[in-house]
Amino acid sequence: MPIVSKAFVSPDEIDSRVGRLRTEYAAHPMIRELAYKIGVDWSDDPAVFLDVKVPSGTTVEELLPFARKLQDDVLTLMRTDELGVHTYLSFKS
């Protein structure tokens, strides 16, 4: 994945791409909230950190297939790799 300077990453562009994901999952029962932060990761590369709030009591058996699907959709809907931005998911209940 090509890494680009943070100067080229527009917060509005990231917001738009997160909006695509929010629209896709607006009525999904596994998402209570989808928040994000723009920053840098451990290697000082530009990154988007997605915090996904799931219903309390969600089991691993429920979360795993959902997380895989969400990960695929992050790649296809957000396409942050085009911007040279890493995307990280964290799940909280």
N, C-alpha and C positions, 0 to 999 in steps of 0.2 A: 504494500500500500504506500503510495507516495505521501510524504509529509510536506505540508506547505507552511509557510510562515504564518504565525498567529495574526499578523497584520492583514492577511487576505481572508480571514474567516469573519464573516459578518454575523453579528448576533441576530439580526433580522432574518437572515437566511436560516440559521439554526432554528429560530422560533417558528418559521414557516414549515420546516421539515418536521419538527415535533408536532406541529398542528395537524399534519397529515396523519401521524400516528394516533393522536387524540381523536380525530374524526373517525378513523377506522375502528377504534375501540370504545367509542362513546357509550354504547349500550352493553358492553361486555360485562358479564356478572363477576369476573375475576378482578376487575380493576375498580377500586374505590377512588383512587386518585393517581394522577400521573404528573409528577413534578420533575423539573430538570435544573441542572446548574451547568454553566459553561466554565471550564477552567483548564488546568493542565494536569496530566497524569504523572505518575512516578518518574517518568523519563523526560518530563518537561515538554511533552508533546500536547498540542491542543486536544481537548476532550470534552465530551458531553456526558454528564452523569445523570442517568434516568433513574428516578426513585419511583417504584411502583408499589402502591399500597394495595394489598389484597385483603379479602375478608379475614377476620380473625377466625381461627380454627381451620384454616386451609391446610390440607394434608400435603405431604410430599407427593403422593400419588396424583393429586389434583394439580399441584403446582408445576411439576416437571413437564408435562405435555404443553401446558399453557406457556411456560417460560421458553420452550423450544420454538413454539409458534411465534411468540412475540419477538424472539431473537431473529427469526427469519424475516418478519415484517419490518424490523428495524433496518435490516440490510436492504430490503426492497423499497420501502416507503421513505425512509429518511435519507438513505444513500450518503451518509456522512463520509464514507470512504472517498467519494468524489472530491470532497473538500480537504482530504488529508486529516480528518478529525477522527479520533478513536471514540467509540461509544461504549459505555459501561452501564450495565443494568444491576440494580439492587432491589430486592423484594422485601417489603416490611408489612407486618399486619398490625 
